[in-house]
Amino acid sequence: MGFLDNLRKGASDIPKEWKIVKEEKQLDVIWEASHTKPQAIFKHSISCGISSSVKSSLANEAELLSELVDVHYLDLINFRSVSNLVADKSGVIHQSPQLIIIVNGKVKIADSHFALTPEFVKKHLEN
C-alpha cells in the first residue's frame, strides 16, 4: 500500500463513536438533534496531512468527547456536495480541516486547522 493509499483510507479508521455523513439529508437530522445534544461536524480532507493530524488528535479522545457532543465525520473530498451544503446551511466559510459545533439549531463555534483539539471542544461545551 502506497503513501496516497494510506491518506485515502477515508472512513475506515474513524472512531466507532463518530457518525459518517454521506448524504445531504443527514444535515437536517444533525441540526434537529442539536436541540437535545450538541452536534459537531468534522470536515476532513483525506489528502491533507494537517487534516489527518487533527483527525488523529480528536479521534484519540473520541470516547470522552462523545459524552459532550455527537461527532459527525464528513470526508469532504468524496462528498463535496454535502460539504458545500454544510457551508450554506451553517453560514461558515469552508476550510479544512474544520469543526462546526451546532447547539439548538445554530452554530455555536467553528474553527479550523490546529485550533481543533479535544480541549477546544471541551472549552466550548463544558460551560
C-alpha positions as CSV (number, residue, x, y, z in Angstrom):
1,M,0.0,0.0,0.0
2,G,1.5,3.3,-1.0
3,F,1.5,6.7,0.6
4,L,-1.6,8.0,-1.2
5,D,-3.5,4.8,-0.3
6,N,-2.8,5.5,3.4
7,L,-4.0,9.0,3.1
8,R,-7.2,7.9,1.3
9,K,-8.2,5.3,3.7
10,G,-11.1,7.6,4.4
11,A,-13.8,6.4,6.9
12,S,-12.3,3.0,7.6
13,D,-10.3,4.3,10.5
14,I,-12.7,6.7,12.2
15,P,-13.7,6.1,15.9
16,K,-16.9,4.0,16.4
17,E,-18.4,6.9,18.3
18,W,-18.4,9.1,15.2
19,K,-21.2,9.1,12.7
20,I,-20.4,9.2,9.0
21,V,-22.0,11.8,6.9
22,K,-22.5,10.9,3.2
23,E,-25.9,12.4,2.2
24,E,-27.3,15.9,2.2
25,K,-30.5,14.8,4.0
26,Q,-28.4,13.8,7.1
27,L,-27.7,17.5,7.7
28,D,-31.4,18.2,8.7
29,V,-31.2,15.3,11.2
30,I,-28.0,16.8,12.7
31,W,-29.5,20.2,13.0
32,E,-32.6,18.8,14.6
33,A,-30.6,16.6,17.0
34,S,-28.7,19.7,18.2
35,H,-31.8,20.7,20.2
36,T,-31.2,17.8,22.5
37,K,-27.4,17.4,22.4
38,P,-24.6,19.4,20.8
39,Q,-23.6,18.2,17.4
40,A,-20.2,18.6,15.7
41,I,-19.4,18.2,12.0
42,F,-15.8,17.4,11.4
43,K,-14.9,18.2,7.8
44,H,-11.8,16.2,6.9
45,S,-9.7,16.2,3.7
46,I,-8.4,12.7,3.2
47,S,-5.5,14.1,1.1
48,C,-4.2,16.7,3.7
49,G,-1.6,15.9,6.3
50,I,-2.7,18.7,8.6
51,S,-6.3,17.3,8.4
52,S,-5.1,13.8,9.2
53,S,-3.1,15.1,12.2
54,V,-6.1,17.0,13.6
55,K,-8.3,13.9,13.0
56,S,-5.9,11.7,15.0
57,S,-5.9,14.2,17.9
58,L,-9.7,14.3,18.1
59,A,-10.0,10.6,17.5
60,N,-7.7,9.8,20.4
61,E,-10.3,11.4,22.7
62,A,-13.4,10.2,20.9
63,E,-14.9,8.3,23.8
64,L,-14.6,11.3,26.2
65,L,-15.8,13.8,23.6
66,S,-18.8,11.6,22.8
67,E,-20.1,12.4,26.3
68,L,-20.3,16.1,25.4
69,V,-21.1,16.1,21.7
70,D,-22.1,13.8,18.8
71,V,-19.3,14.0,16.2
72,H,-20.2,13.6,12.5
73,Y,-17.3,12.8,10.2
74,L,-17.5,14.3,6.7
75,D,-15.0,13.2,4.0
76,L,-15.2,16.4,2.0
77,I,-13.2,15.1,-0.9
78,N,-15.7,12.3,-1.7
79,F,-18.8,14.1,-0.5
80,R,-18.1,17.7,-1.8
81,S,-21.8,18.5,-2.4
82,V,-22.5,17.7,1.3
83,S,-19.6,19.8,2.4
84,N,-20.8,22.7,0.3
85,L,-24.3,22.4,1.8
86,V,-22.8,22.4,5.3
87,A,-21.2,25.8,4.4
88,D,-24.5,27.1,3.1
89,K,-26.6,25.8,5.9
90,S,-24.2,26.9,8.7
91,G,-23.1,30.2,7.2
92,V,-19.5,29.1,7.9
93,I,-17.0,29.6,5.1
94,H,-15.4,26.3,4.1
95,Q,-12.0,25.4,5.5
96,S,-10.2,22.1,6.0
97,P,-9.9,20.6,8.5
98,Q,-12.9,22.2,10.1
99,L,-15.1,21.6,13.1
100,I,-18.5,23.2,13.4
101,I,-20.4,22.8,16.6
102,I,-24.2,23.2,16.5
103,V,-26.3,23.8,19.5
104,N,-30.1,24.4,19.4
105,G,-30.1,24.7,15.6
106,K,-27.4,27.4,15.5
107,V,-23.6,27.3,15.1
108,K,-22.1,27.9,18.5
109,I,-18.5,27.8,17.3
110,A,-16.4,26.9,14.3
111,D,-12.7,26.8,13.8
112,S,-10.1,25.0,11.7
113,H,-6.6,23.6,11.4
114,F,-4.6,23.2,14.6
115,A,-7.1,25.1,16.7
116,L,-9.1,21.9,16.6
117,T,-8.1,19.9,19.7
118,P,-10.1,18.0,22.3
119,E,-9.5,20.9,24.7
120,F,-11.1,23.3,22.1
121,V,-14.3,21.2,22.1
122,K,-14.4,20.8,25.9
123,K,-13.8,24.6,26.4
124,H,-16.8,25.5,24.2
125,L,-19.2,22.8,25.6
126,E,-18.4,22.5,29.3
127,N,-19.7,25.9,30.3
